[in-house]
Amino acid sequence: MTANEARSLFSDYIDGTIDAEQKDQLQAFLAANPDSAAELMQFERTISIVHRLPVQEPTLDLWAEFAPKMTEYLAEQKQDPMARVRHKWADLRSSVSEGMILWTHAVANRTQLQLGKYLLRDPLEDVENE
C-alpha cells in the first residue's frame, strides 16, 4: 500500500465504513509508517473541528443576479429618447430573427419527417445495423 492509497481510505476509516480487509491493511501500513499515522491523526482532528462548527442556513442573495440588469436599465434610461428607440428597434429585430430561425428549423424538421417515408433505404445499411 502506498501513502496515497492510505490517504484515500482515511475518510472511510474514520467513518467506520471500511471493510475488514482494507482496515487491516491500513492499520498495518500505519504501524509501519509513522508519518502517515500522524497525517491520519491530523485529519481526524480536522474532521472533528468541522463537525463541531455550527450549521449555517444558506442565504439567498438576489442582488448578484439583479445588479447587472439594473445597471443596464439605468444606463438605458440616461440615453436620449431616439437612442432608446433605436436600441429597442435593434432588440425587436434580433428577437424576430431568432423567432424566424426557430420557425424555419421546426418547419424543416416536420418536412423531413413527413417526406421520410418516401426515401429509399439502403438494404446493406439494414444488414450492417443488425
LUMKOL-151909 format. One record per residue (C-alpha): residue in three letters; chain; x, y, z. Coordinates in pm, whole numbers. Example, Ala and Ser with C-alpha at 12.3 -4.5 7.8 and 13.67 -1.06 7.14 Angstrom:
(torro "ALA","A",(1230,-450,780)),
(torro "SER","A",(1367,-106,714)),
This chain:
(torro "MET","A",(0,0,0)),
(torro "THR","A",(124,348,-85)),
(torro "ALA","A",(73,668,111)),
(torro "ASN","A",(-177,796,-148)),
(torro "GLU","A",(-379,472,-129)),
(torro "ALA","A",(-380,504,250)),
(torro "ARG","A",(-497,867,227)),
(torro "SER","A",(-784,762,3)),
(torro "LEU","A",(-903,528,281)),
(torro "PHE","A",(-877,778,569)),
(torro "SER","A",(-1232,909,536)),
(torro "ASP","A",(-1387,561,523)),
(torro "TYR","A",(-1168,452,816)),
(torro "ILE","A",(-1281,744,1032)),
(torro "ASP","A",(-1647,693,936)),
(torro "GLY","A",(-1620,318,1008)),
(torro "THR","A",(-1741,223,660)),
(torro "ILE","A",(-1420,49,553)),
(torro "ASP","A",(-1427,-329,508)),
(torro "ALA","A",(-1226,-550,745)),
(torro "GLU","A",(-955,-647,494)),
(torro "GLN","A",(-881,-286,396)),
(torro "LYS","A",(-889,-185,762)),
(torro "ASP","A",(-626,-447,849)),
(torro "GLN","A",(-409,-337,556)),
(torro "LEU","A",(-441,28,653)),
(torro "GLN","A",(-358,-40,1019)),
(torro "ALA","A",(-51,-242,917)),
(torro "PHE","A",(59,39,686)),
(torro "LEU","A",(8,300,960)),
(torro "ALA","A",(208,92,1208)),
(torro "ALA","A",(497,80,961)),
(torro "ASN","A",(469,448,855)),
(torro "PRO","A",(451,694,1146)),
(torro "ASP","A",(426,993,908)),
(torro "SER","A",(105,857,759)),
(torro "ALA","A",(-27,777,1108)),
(torro "ALA","A",(39,1138,1212)),
(torro "GLU","A",(-138,1256,897)),
(torro "LEU","A",(-441,1041,986)),
(torro "MET","A",(-448,1188,1337)),
(torro "GLN","A",(-436,1541,1193)),
(torro "PHE","A",(-716,1451,952)),
(torro "GLU","A",(-925,1317,1243)),
(torro "ARG","A",(-871,1642,1436)),
(torro "THR","A",(-973,1848,1134)),
(torro "ILE","A",(-1287,1640,1082)),
(torro "SER","A",(-1384,1673,1448)),
(torro "ILE","A",(-1343,2053,1428)),
(torro "VAL","A",(-1557,2065,1114)),
(torro "HIS","A",(-1829,1858,1282)),
(torro "ARG","A",(-1837,2099,1577)),
(torro "LEU","A",(-1895,2404,1358)),
(torro "PRO","A",(-2247,2549,1380)),
(torro "VAL","A",(-2477,2473,1092)),
(torro "GLN","A",(-2545,2781,884)),
(torro "GLU","A",(-2853,2827,673)),
(torro "PRO","A",(-2780,2924,313)),
(torro "THR","A",(-2857,3283,229)),
(torro "LEU","A",(-3025,3386,-90)),
(torro "ASP","A",(-2860,3690,-244)),
(torro "LEU","A",(-3061,3801,-543)),
(torro "TRP","A",(-2869,4125,-585)),
(torro "ALA","A",(-2579,3946,-758)),
(torro "GLU","A",(-2829,3829,-1023)),
(torro "PHE","A",(-3026,4153,-1036)),
(torro "ALA","A",(-2747,4416,-1032)),
(torro "PRO","A",(-2626,4380,-1395)),
(torro "LYS","A",(-2981,4410,-1530)),
(torro "MET","A",(-3047,4713,-1309)),
(torro "THR","A",(-2725,4878,-1427)),
(torro "GLU","A",(-2822,4813,-1789)),
(torro "TYR","A",(-3170,4959,-1731)),
(torro "LEU","A",(-3035,5272,-1560)),
(torro "ALA","A",(-2783,5326,-1841)),
(torro "GLU","A",(-3065,5294,-2095)),
(torro "GLN","A",(-3276,5549,-1908)),
(torro "LYS","A",(-2992,5804,-1931)),
(torro "GLN","A",(-2995,5783,-2312)),
(torro "ASP","A",(-3188,6031,-2520)),
(torro "PRO","A",(-3530,5908,-2645)),
(torro "MET","A",(-3417,5843,-3003)),
(torro "ALA","A",(-3123,5630,-2887)),
(torro "ARG","A",(-3363,5427,-2673)),
(torro "VAL","A",(-3596,5379,-2971)),
(torro "ARG","A",(-3301,5262,-3187)),
(torro "HIS","A",(-3193,5025,-2910)),
(torro "LYS","A",(-3544,4880,-2872)),
(torro "TRP","A",(-3576,4852,-3252)),
(torro "ALA","A",(-3249,4654,-3263)),
(torro "ASP","A",(-3378,4428,-2984)),
(torro "LEU","A",(-3702,4373,-3176)),
(torro "ARG","A",(-3518,4285,-3498)),
(torro "SER","A",(-3296,4043,-3308)),
(torro "SER","A",(-3596,3872,-3147)),
(torro "VAL","A",(-3781,3846,-3478)),
(torro "SER","A",(-3470,3699,-3643)),
(torro "GLU","A",(-3434,3440,-3367)),
(torro "GLY","A",(-3801,3352,-3399)),
(torro "MET","A",(-3772,3310,-3775)),
(torro "ILE","A",(-3470,3082,-3734)),
(torro "LEU","A",(-3656,2864,-3484)),
(torro "TRP","A",(-3967,2855,-3703)),
(torro "THR","A",(-3760,2758,-4009)),
(torro "HIS","A",(-3592,2482,-3810)),
(torro "ALA","A",(-3927,2347,-3693)),
(torro "VAL","A",(-4067,2352,-4049)),
(torro "ALA","A",(-3757,2177,-4183)),
(torro "ASN","A",(-3781,1902,-3919)),
(torro "ARG","A",(-4150,1849,-3982)),
(torro "THR","A",(-4095,1837,-4359)),
(torro "GLN","A",(-3814,1586,-4316)),
(torro "LEU","A",(-4039,1364,-4102)),
(torro "GLN","A",(-4325,1383,-4350)),
(torro "LEU","A",(-4107,1314,-4655)),
(torro "GLY","A",(-3900,1047,-4481)),
(torro "LYS","A",(-4148,778,-4582)),
(torro "TYR","A",(-4064,843,-4949)),
(torro "LEU","A",(-3690,795,-4907)),
(torro "LEU","A",(-3536,474,-5034)),
(torro "ARG","A",(-3343,278,-4777)),
(torro "ASP","A",(-3015,106,-4848)),
(torro "PRO","A",(-3061,-269,-4778)),
(torro "LEU","A",(-2691,-302,-4692)),
(torro "GLU","A",(-2731,-45,-4415)),
(torro "ASP","A",(-3003,-259,-4253)),
(torro "VAL","A",(-2772,-563,-4263)),
(torro "GLU","A",(-2486,-368,-4102)),
(torro "ASN","A",(-2708,-242,-3818)),
(torro "GLU","A",(-2815,-594,-3722)),
